[in-house]
Amino acid sequence: MVTDCFSETFSQQTTNKCRKPDPEHVAEVIPVYSEYTQRIYKNKFCAECNGEFNVILWTPIIVFNTRFSLMDLASTPAKLYTPVLENQKQLNLYFIPPPIVMNYRTGCHDRGPGDK
């Protein structure tokens, strides 16, 4: 998994979101896959700062640790997001790789600056 930027040509904001994504924003922590290079990136920002723009998002899955009804917590679907964030200790967030990733047999390792 590529976890850092290896190019200095991208904005500091993109580099920062690659290195330290905000966990409050699920879109910043979803891993992505490049079918072209067959690499997995920590998030879309790590892909961008490594020159990858045509990537496939992994599917986020929320699993609740306790039983409760979101409809009891919110009167409208638009208000459901707040109870989910308030109950973060009661849930786990998982990511399912796209089917194309499952076709490749690869090892999992972190890449840092200087790795090729």
C-alpha positions in Angstrom: 0.0 0.0 0.0 1.4 3.4 -1.0 1.0 5.7 2.0 3.0 8.8 1.0 3.6 11.3 -1.8 6.7 10.8 -3.9 6.4 13.9 -6.0 6.8 17.5 -4.9 4.7 18.8 -7.8 1.4 18.6 -6.0 -0.2 21.1 -3.5 0.7 21.0 0.2 -3.0 20.3 0.9 -3.0 17.2 -1.2 0.2 16.0 0.4 -1.2 16.7 3.9 -4.5 14.8 3.1 -2.4 11.9 1.9 -0.3 11.7 5.0 -2.9 12.6 7.6 -6.5 12.3 6.3 -9.3 13.5 8.5 -11.0 10.5 9.9 -14.2 12.5 10.3 -14.5 12.6 6.5 -14.9 9.0 5.2 -14.1 10.1 1.7 -10.5 11.0 2.9 -9.8 7.5 4.3 -11.1 5.2 1.6 -8.3 3.2 0.0 -8.2 3.3 -3.8 -6.8 0.9 -6.4 -5.0 1.7 -9.7 -5.8 -0.9 -12.4 -3.0 0.6 -14.5 -0.2 0.1 -12.0 -1.9 -2.5 -9.9 -1.1 -0.4 -6.8 -3.2 0.2 -3.7 -3.1 3.7 -2.3 -4.1 4.8 1.3 -6.6 7.2 -0.2 -7.3 9.2 -3.3 -4.9 12.0 -2.3 -2.0 9.6 -2.1 -2.9 8.4 -5.6 -3.1 11.9 -6.9 0.2 13.0 -5.6 1.8 9.9 -7.2 0.3 10.8 -10.6 -2.7 8.4 -10.4 -6.0 9.9 -11.4 -8.0 7.0 -12.7 -8.5 4.9 -9.6 -11.2 2.6 -8.2 -12.6 3.3 -4.7 -12.9 0.5 -2.2 -16.4 0.1 -0.8 -16.9 1.4 2.8 -19.0 -0.8 5.1 -20.2 0.3 8.5 -20.8 -2.4 11.1 -22.5 -1.5 14.4 -21.3 -3.1 17.6 -24.6 -2.6 19.4 -28.2 -2.7 18.3 -30.1 0.5 18.0 -32.4 2.0 15.5 -31.2 5.0 13.6 -34.8 5.9 13.0 -35.3 6.3 16.7 -32.4 8.8 16.7 -33.5 10.9 13.8 -36.8 12.0 12.4 -35.6 12.4 8.8 -33.0 10.6 6.6 -31.0 13.8 6.4 -30.5 13.7 10.2 -29.1 10.1 10.2 -25.5 11.2 9.6 -25.2 13.0 12.9 -26.2 10.0 15.1 -23.7 7.8 13.2 -20.9 10.2 14.0 -22.0 10.5 17.6 -22.0 6.7 18.0 -18.5 6.1 16.5 -17.5 4.0 19.5 -20.4 1.7 18.6 -19.3 1.0 15.0 -16.4 -0.2 12.9 -15.6 1.0 9.4 -14.3 -1.6 7.0 -13.3 -1.3 3.3 -14.0 -4.0 0.7 -11.6 -4.0 -2.2 -13.0 -3.9 -5.7 -13.3 -7.4 -7.4 -10.3 -6.6 -9.7 -8.0 -6.5 -6.7 -9.0 -10.0 -5.7 -7.7 -11.3 -9.0 -4.1 -10.3 -8.2 -1.9 -12.1 -5.7 0.1 -9.4 -4.0 1.8 -8.9 -0.7 0.8 -6.1 1.6 3.5 -3.7 2.8 3.9 0.0 3.5 5.9 2.1 1.2 7.6 5.1 2.5 9.7 7.9 1.0 12.6 6.5 -0.9 11.0 3.1 -1.6 10.6 2.2 -5.3 
